[in-house]
Amino acid sequence: MREPGVRNDYHSLLNLHHSMLLRRSMRGGPVPKSQDGQAVALLDAWPQRLTDQRLLRESLALVEPFSDTAMDLYTTLFRDGPHLRPLFPSSLVAQRDHLVSSMLRLIGDLDKPEVIVPFLEQLGQAHRRLGVRAIHFEPFGAALLEALRTRGGIAWRTEHDQAWQRTYRFVTQVMSNAAQAALATPAYVSAAVVHHQQISSNLAILRVRPAQPYAYQAGQYATLESPYLPNTWRCYSMANPPSEDGLLEFHVRATGAGQLSDVLVNKVNVGDELRLGPARGSMTLAPTPGNGVLLIAGGTGLAAVRALLGELALRPSPPPTWLFFGARTWGELYDLETLEAYNARHPWLRLVLAIDEGVAYPYESGTVVDVVARRGSWAGHDAYLCGPSAMVTAMKGRLAELGVQPDRIWHD
Ligand SMILES: NC(=O)C1=CN([C@@H]2O[C@H](COP(=O)(O)OP(=O)(O)OC[C@H]3O[C@@H](n4cnc5c(N)ncnc54)[C@H](O)[C@@H]3O)[C@@H](O)[C@H]2O)C=CC1
């Protein structure tokens, strides 16, 4: 293990290098602005991409369980480069799961450049927040290959190795190009917590004031990090549309001890600082002329839906809108005062509240999916869904059966 001072020197040098690139970009130096042409060139330079996809799929069977291989990768990486350890969260479990799901997604979609390039570009930009730079890709790649070869054993073939090497080169080039193109925009802004309301033991509403103007649209989400849990970033939707006071509201459910959500609900308080990554997500309002709007929220998925509702209320003549909000129990239906105030003020809005089991008038009984479906056809509506992924998947299927055109359904 090296001394903390050595680590700090290492990271200071990297920061210096980063500032130099930034200055060069501001002077109009050779820092790429658009990545589209670069990505096309990288794809053209990789003619055996589909064969490599087949080889990667085949190789996965040799290194099962892949989550263990990923953990071997981190062991090798920190053995050879202990100075890299501070770039990662103290618990590697979520990090490993994220890596595994990103790699499986990458392999599954290698034949779809229109999906994979934006995915990698976003990943490249997101890694800036963690202090990851192009220089770190080489030791990571070496550790990845060592982990694959060791686990693959005698069944590991040269073809598998080469396919992984070509893929990794493509991935890191797209990621570094995207990170460089984003150099002039901050990787994150700090934000002060100005309001923390504990709704229940595992649910809180936070309001934060970013230290500088923060651009986003209603329906988008941001990644958050707290100094109480360094290097762990999680996504939360802004629950309000952009407002003049610049405040952002987040709804957070604690899902497990030691997770960021737990820290945000149970530890963070007014006056604490958070870090806020750039806004992401495509679930923004794009009303089809003449259509009604269907807003559907499950649990804290209410956040994004409430921002969309706030945005609709700012428009001169909002379309007829239904808002369905479902929670497991009566006690978990939160933020009702705000929703009921909107409902009372706006004749174009109809609010329906649902709880999974039991009947508690005026709430409807059943999952939000069942309660929406119970009303019959939803033809002529644009639908916006936010909540647990099982709810979103089930709702998408039901809405398609109930007359909503698939391209008129939004979710993130
Ligand atoms: N906090 C935030 O800003 C955001 C949260 N989310 C996601 O929303 C989810 C909220 O979680 P919880 O509040 O714990 O919700 P939950 O698990 O308590 O479920 C809320 C409601 O969703 C419906 N639902 C859940 N599973 C369903 C299924 N399999 N089929 C049909 N309906 C189902 C039910 O009506 C249920 O009462 C999380 O997965 C979170 O990732 C999504 C976007 C933003």
The ligand as a Tripos MOL2 file, in Angstrom:
@<TRIPOS>MOLECULE
LIG
   44    48     1     0     0
SMALL
NO_CHARGES

@<TRIPOS>ATOM
      1 N1        -36.7390    8.4670   -6.7820 N.am      1 LIG1
      2 C1        -36.7610    8.7860   -8.0400 C.2       1 LIG1
      3 O1        -36.4360    9.9210   -8.4170 O.2       1 LIG1
      4 C2        -37.1600    7.8070   -9.0800 C.2       1 LIG1
      5 C3        -37.4140    6.4880   -8.7620 C.2       1 LIG1
      6 N2        -37.6750    5.5940   -9.7580 N.pl3     1 LIG1
      7 C4        -37.8660    4.2130   -9.4680 C.3       1 LIG1
      8 O2        -39.1320    4.0800   -8.9110 O.3       1 LIG1
      9 C5        -39.1350    2.9360   -8.0930 C.3       1 LIG1
     10 C6        -39.8810    3.3280   -6.8640 C.3       1 LIG1
     11 O3        -39.7730    2.3330   -5.9120 O.3       1 LIG1
     12 P1        -40.8030    2.2310   -4.7100 P.3       1 LIG1
     13 O4        -41.1950    3.5980   -4.2790 O.co2     1 LIG1
     14 O5        -40.1530    1.3180   -3.7180 O.co2     1 LIG1
     15 O6        -42.0300    1.5320   -5.4330 O.3       1 LIG1
     16 P2        -42.8080    0.2120   -4.9750 P.3       1 LIG1
     17 O7        -41.9770   -0.9810   -5.2510 O.co2     1 LIG1
     18 O8        -43.3300    0.4470   -3.6060 O.co2     1 LIG1
     19 O9        -44.0170    0.1990   -6.0160 O.3       1 LIG1
     20 C7        -44.8810    1.3140   -6.1640 C.3       1 LIG1
     21 C8        -46.0800    0.9080   -6.9470 C.3       1 LIG1
     22 O10       -45.7120    0.5360   -8.2790 O.3       1 LIG1
     23 C9        -46.6310   -0.4670   -8.7490 C.3       1 LIG1
     24 N3        -45.9030   -1.6890   -9.0320 N.ar      1 LIG1
     25 C10       -44.7470   -2.1050   -8.4560 C.ar      1 LIG1
     26 N4        -44.3720   -3.2860   -8.9670 N.ar      1 LIG1
     27 C11       -45.3050   -3.6320   -9.8760 C.ar      1 LIG1
     28 C12       -45.4830   -4.7390  -10.7590 C.ar      1 LIG1
     29 N5        -44.6060   -5.7610  -10.8090 N.pl3     1 LIG1
     30 N6        -46.5610   -4.7580  -11.5630 N.ar      1 LIG1
     31 C13       -47.4530   -3.7500  -11.5280 C.ar      1 LIG1
     32 N7        -47.3440   -2.6760  -10.7400 N.ar      1 LIG1
     33 C14       -46.2990   -2.6080   -9.9250 C.ar      1 LIG1
     34 C15       -47.6270   -0.7060   -7.6470 C.3       1 LIG1
     35 O11       -48.7350    0.1350   -7.8850 O.3       1 LIG1
     36 C16       -46.8420   -0.2710   -6.4020 C.3       1 LIG1
     37 O12       -47.6820    0.1250   -5.3490 O.3       1 LIG1
     38 C17       -37.7050    2.5050   -7.8650 C.3       1 LIG1
     39 O13       -37.4890    1.3550   -8.6370 O.3       1 LIG1
     40 C18       -36.9110    3.6580   -8.4380 C.3       1 LIG1
     41 O14       -35.7260    3.2080   -9.0490 O.3       1 LIG1
     42 C19       -37.7600    5.9550  -11.0460 C.2       1 LIG1
     43 C20       -37.5420    7.2430  -11.4040 C.2       1 LIG1
     44 C21       -37.2480    8.2660  -10.4690 C.3       1 LIG1
@<TRIPOS>BOND
     1     1     2 1
     2     2     3 2
     3     2     4 1
     4     4     5 2
     5     4    44 1
     6     5     6 1
     7     6     7 1
     8     6    42 1
     9     7     8 1
    10     7    40 1
    11     8     9 1
    12     9    10 1
    13     9    38 1
    14    10    11 1
    15    11    12 1
    16    12    13 2
    17    12    14 1
    18    12    15 1
    19    15    16 1
    20    16    17 2
    21    16    18 1
    22    16    19 1
    23    19    20 1
    24    20    21 1
    25    21    22 1
    26    21    36 1
    27    22    23 1
    28    23    24 1
    29    23    34 1
    30    24    25 ar
    31    24    33 ar
    32    25    26 ar
    33    26    27 ar
    34    27    28 ar
    35    27    33 ar
    36    28    29 1
    37    28    30 ar
    38    30    31 ar
    39    31    32 ar
    40    32    33 ar
    41    34    35 1
    42    34    36 1
    43    36    37 1
    44    38    39 1
    45    38    40 1
    46    40    41 1
    47    42    43 2
    48    43    44 1
@<TRIPOS>SUBSTRUCTURE
     1 LIG1         1 GROUP 0 **** ****
